[in-house]
Amino acid sequence: MRRLLIVLAAALGCASQGYPPGGPEDKAAPALVSTSPDSGSVSARPSKWAVFKFDEVISERPQGAATLDMLVLISPRDGAPRVDWRRSSLAVRPRQDWKSNTAYTITILPGISDLRNNVRRERSTVIFGTGAVIPATRISGVVFNWVEGRSAVAAIVEAIAADSTTYVAVTDSTGNFALLHVTPGVYTLRGFLDANNNRALDPREAWDSSTVTVSDSVRSDIYAFQHDTVGPRIATVDVRDSLTLRVAFDKPMDSRQTIDIAMFSLKGADSAVVPIVLARPALEYERARADSVAALDSAARARDPFSRPPQAFPGGRRPGVDSAAANLPRLARPVPTSEVILQVFPPLRAGSSYRLTALGIRGLLGATQTSERSLIVPKAPVAPPTAADTLRQARPPVRPPIL
């Protein structure tokens, strides 16, 4: 009996370890506890795999990617990486094998989750060299979606050497990238917006490239756009009023090209020329109008100080909104436009048809194009009947007296 009590006491002591059923819920994402090889090591002789070990079992189905290998970047790369799920570890290796005298950067992107769908939101990186030295070099910059005028998130950046060695990185939430520990030399730096998330540049995806020489640190921004060898053509013409047309092209125009009235011709159905008195890029036109309205508002407030609205926030800034926008990278180039505002005089006739011609509009790659588009000016809407009209129609007609 005494022996039985000792066994039961030992069993209860073992069972008391850990949270009992109904204990605190696990809301922590998997934490990285070790890597092999160690980050920063040189003359590393990795086994077949580099291993990332976490503090708990990770899911084979990541968040934001179809498979685990889409969350792994090996730079330099020799194709799609090989990834092996080992419950609480992730083992990765190049498509072929580790190269000698090479500095490797392996990045695990956000998206690793545990079995309770707690997701890691940060990147994990290990850097090691198979040679005696890790070069202290860096290529950095920002990838911009040039046409949309903003930085590009999750864009792919490649530095391609003459022997096809390719270093690779992915932009962060602000569009910034960094290619670290690149072997000194001359590279083609290319960035593209990976629309289908396949890590390859496909037709119709926006991209751009430049040549950089790496000896220590280099900065080079990338302005990605669709490389189309055909110039812009008129897509639509919107009649805003009898004096104003908004012309949209099927692709952006070269922002270095000066838009003027000589580039457009407007004719009526009888071939009579309608004079165009103004031609401006839509972005520039709308900015000028906004500035004019702001100037008028400022003048009105100056005349009547009691009309000034109170500041909703100290300094006039919205916390967490304006401050975040202020920290985003800014473009050093003007944003290309694909729309032009035209103003004519005398006014266009309602219900009449016209034909607009655009001459020599230049695209972002320098190709020019002449195109035409017909338009019909809408008829003026019929005014709804007034109360007097309704009353007049309701009254019976007055008959003349019979003499």
Buried (B, 14 or more C-beta within 10 A) or exposed (E): EEEEEEEEEEEEEEEEEEEEEEEEEEEEBBEBEEBBBEEEBEEBEBEEBBBBBBBBBBBEEBBEBEEBBBBBBBBBBBEBBBBBBEEBBBBBBBEEEBBEEBBBBBBBBBBBBBEEEBBBEEBBBBBBBBBEEBBEBBBBBBBBBBBBBBBBBBBBBBBBBEEEBBBBBBBBEBBBBBBBBBBEBEBBBBBBBBEEEEBEBEEEBBBBBBEBEBEEEBEBBBBBBBBBEEBBBBBEBEBEEBBBBBBBBBBBBBBEBEBEBEBBBBBBEEEEEBEBEBBBBBBBBEEEEEEEEEEEEEEEEEEEEEEEEEEEEEEEBEEEEEEEEEEEBEBEEEBBBBBBBBBBEEEBBEEBEBBBBBEEBBBBBEBBBEBEBEBBBEEEEEEEEEEEEEEEEEEEEEEEEEE
